[in-house]
Structure formats: C-alpha cells, structure tokens
Amino acid sequence: MNQQLIFNHDFVFNAAQDAVSFSCLLAGLRLTGFIARPSEVSADAWLKQVKAAAFDWEDVAEQALTEECWNEAGEFWLPAPVKY
C-alpha cells in the first residue's frame, strides 16, 4: 500500500460526467477520479457496484496514478470495466 496515497471513500454518481467520481490525496495533492458508467447499467446500480468493489478500483487508481495521468484540474479517468 502506498502511504502517500489516501482514498477518501466518497464515491458519488456525477451526472454531468455520467460517471462515478471519488477523491484521493496523493502527497497532499487532491485528485478526483472518474469511472465511466456502462451504457447498460443505471446510475444507481453503477454506484452500488463501484462501492462494492471499492478496493479493486483503488488498486486500478493507484496504478494509474503512478503514471501521473491526471490533468491540470487534478482529474483522471480509470479505464472502463471489461466486465462489471
């Protein structure tokens, strides 16, 4: 586990982005991650699924953040799930 990376467990559905969003702190920098909603899944169901697999998504986010893939606004997108 990366001690410099802290997940806030604040998953919410962001309708404007049509994705679940969450925040994390990386060495004091606040970042916002997004996980796009698959078209065949409702917003509520997607949020529940992401929350249920939170630790798996955190692993994916940790890998993405090692590549410093965020934009100027501190936002990053995780790859769409192959299977949900």
N, C-alpha and C positions, 0 to 999 in steps of 0.2 A: 504494500500500500504506500502511496506517495504522501508523505507527511505535509508536503507543500500544497496539496490539493484537497479541498474540503467541499463536499456536496451539501447543499442546504436542504435537500429533500422537500422542495417547494414546487412539485410538479403541478402545472395547471394547463388547461387547454387554452391556447391562444388562437382565437377565431380569425384574427387578421392574418396570421401566418398559416392557418389551417394545420397547426402542429401543436404537440405538447412542448411546453417550454419549462426550463428549470435553470437554476443559477448555481454557480460554484465559485469558489475563491481559489485562485492559483497564485501563491506567494503574494497575497494581498490584492491582486487584481480580480475584480468581479467580472465574471463572464456569464453569458446567457447561451444555453444550448437549446436547440430545437430538434424535434423528431417528427418528421412529416407524417401526417395521418394517411394511411392507405385508403384509397377511394371507397373500398367496400366495407369499411368499418366506421361506425358512428363516432362522433366526437367523445361522447361519454364512455363508450366501450373502449376506445383507444386510450383514453386517460387511465381507465382502470387497468388495462393490460400493461401499460408502461409502468404504472405504480407497482404492479405485482412483480414486474421484472426489473425493478429499480437497480439492484446490484449489478445485473448484467449490463444495463445501459450505462451505469457508471464506469464499468470496465471499458466499454466502447468509447466513452467520452475521454477517459484517461489516455487511451491510445491516441485518439485524435488530437488531444491537447499536447502530446509530446511532439507533434508535428507543427505546433503553433499555427493552427488552421483558422484562427478567429480573424474577424475583420476589424476595422477601426473602431466600430461601436462595441467591440467585445463580444460579438455574436458568432456562433458556429453552428453548423448543421451536422447531425450524425447521419450516416447512410441509412437509407430506408431499409426496413427489415425484409429479409428474403422470405421468412415465414413468421407469422405473428400469432 
